[in-house]
Amino acid sequence: MEFRVLQYFLAVTREGNISAAAQSLHLSQPSLSRQLKELEEELGVILFIRGRRRIELTEEGLILRKRASEMMQLMELTESEISEVKNDIAGSLSIGAGESRSMQRITAVFKQLKDQYPNIRLNIVSGDTEDLQDRLDRGLLDFAMIFTEFDKEIYHYHSLDDKECFGVIMRRDCALAEKESITIKDLYDKPLIVSRANGLRLFNSAQVRHMQIAATYNLLYNASLMVKDGIGYAISFDHLVDTSDTSPLCFRPLSPEISVTPTLIWKRDQKLSIISQLFIDMLGSRE
């Protein structure tokens, strides 16, 4: 069964009669009729009931029309993808992520990919896990980098195998700043500023009973402003805001250590674009 003949068959079903189909295909009517007859003989079925003005499809003809249409669409998609690979790949890659140093892994891989395909573009969307998974589910993101649990039945995933450790951002002039690390008990009865994504999930219920939440945040920069104004102590990763010696803020790690591993996720039921597939392949090759 040749694709060319399937195209002829679909043209006939689209036009409704052989004469009009032959004209649209720039074929003679006898030639088209002969090739359709040979198709029926090859399949061993009758595809058409030929009337005076229009043809009607048999049950076998209806099945072939459905499958032939799917095959044509697949062929067009395949040709398009091959053409993109062969020629110049352009387009955008959209990744949602919370704030962390692990984002450097993402940007490094994208830089390598962009060196090969200069016309691609990276779109970064900041947010917490709830925001990012919602965007991912609605098809607004190709990937999301998260730090919390997720449903592995719904998402493919790639662990970045990095470790992000939690600590406390505080004013340099507060009493806790004199400590090298902060215990959970040090935070009891202190006004805390926590991310909406993790919140108090880092702590057990007994610890939470001793804690006070003064504010929540999505972006750490906003939390750092609250810390500067004395609203509270922000729980976060390190290296995301200025805590150098000249800054009014400082960072102290939690002790014992509390850490998480970032994971890149994407929907199982969503076909990856060429750029997305190249990206995930390159990310895996850098492990």
CORGI-V182076 format. One record per pair of residues at least 24 apart in sequence whose ideal C-beta (glycine too) atoms are under 6 Angstrom apart, sorted by the first residue. I is the first residue (numbers start at 1). J is the second residue. D is the distance in Angstrom with one decimal. If there is no record, write none. Layout:
# CORGI-V182076
i = (I & I)
j = (J & J)
d = (D & D)
This chain:
# CORGI-V182076
i = (5 & 5 & 6 & 8 & 10 & 13 & 16 & 17 & 17 & 81 & 84 & 88 & 89 & 90 & 91 & 92 & 92 & 93 & 93 & 93 & 93 & 94 & 94 & 94 & 95 & 95 & 96 & 96 & 96 & 96 & 96 & 96 & 97 & 99 & 99 & 100 & 100 & 101 & 102 & 102 & 102 & 105 & 109 & 109 & 113 & 113 & 120 & 128 & 128 & 128 & 129 & 142 & 143 & 143 & 144 & 145 & 145 & 146 & 147 & 147 & 150 & 155 & 156 & 156 & 157 & 157 & 158 & 159 & 160 & 162 & 163 & 164 & 164 & 165 & 165 & 165 & 166 & 166 & 167 & 167 & 167 & 167 & 167 & 168 & 168 & 169 & 169 & 169 & 169 & 169 & 170 & 172 & 172 & 177 & 181 & 181 & 181 & 182 & 182 & 183 & 190 & 191 & 192 & 192 & 193 & 193 & 193 & 193 & 194 & 202)
j = (35 & 39 & 68 & 35 & 68 & 65 & 54 & 54 & 55 & 274 & 274 & 119 & 117 & 119 & 275 & 121 & 123 & 122 & 142 & 275 & 279 & 123 & 141 & 142 & 124 & 143 & 125 & 127 & 132 & 135 & 141 & 144 & 145 & 220 & 240 & 164 & 237 & 239 & 160 & 162 & 262 & 160 & 282 & 283 & 279 & 282 & 275 & 196 & 197 & 218 & 197 & 276 & 264 & 266 & 265 & 262 & 264 & 263 & 260 & 262 & 265 & 265 & 266 & 268 & 263 & 265 & 264 & 263 & 262 & 262 & 259 & 237 & 260 & 253 & 257 & 259 & 254 & 258 & 238 & 251 & 252 & 253 & 254 & 233 & 252 & 227 & 234 & 236 & 249 & 251 & 233 & 248 & 250 & 250 & 252 & 253 & 255 & 252 & 254 & 255 & 233 & 232 & 232 & 233 & 223 & 226 & 232 & 234 & 235 & 258)
d = (5.7 & 5.4 & 4.5 & 5.9 & 5.5 & 5.2 & 4.6 & 5.6 & 5.9 & 6.0 & 5.5 & 5.9 & 4.5 & 3.8 & 5.3 & 4.4 & 5.4 & 5.4 & 5.7 & 5.1 & 5.8 & 4.3 & 4.9 & 5.0 & 5.9 & 4.8 & 4.3 & 5.9 & 3.8 & 5.7 & 4.6 & 4.2 & 4.0 & 5.2 & 5.1 & 5.2 & 5.4 & 5.4 & 5.5 & 4.7 & 4.3 & 5.6 & 5.3 & 4.9 & 5.9 & 5.7 & 5.5 & 5.1 & 3.4 & 5.6 & 4.7 & 4.6 & 5.3 & 5.0 & 5.4 & 5.4 & 5.2 & 5.9 & 4.4 & 5.6 & 5.8 & 4.1 & 5.3 & 5.6 & 5.1 & 4.7 & 4.6 & 5.3 & 4.7 & 5.9 & 4.9 & 4.9 & 5.5 & 5.8 & 5.7 & 4.6 & 5.2 & 4.6 & 5.6 & 5.3 & 5.6 & 4.1 & 5.5 & 5.1 & 5.3 & 5.5 & 4.3 & 5.7 & 5.7 & 5.4 & 4.9 & 5.6 & 4.8 & 5.2 & 5.8 & 5.1 & 3.8 & 4.8 & 5.6 & 5.6 & 5.5 & 3.5 & 5.6 & 5.7 & 5.0 & 5.5 & 4.5 & 4.2 & 5.1 & 5.5)
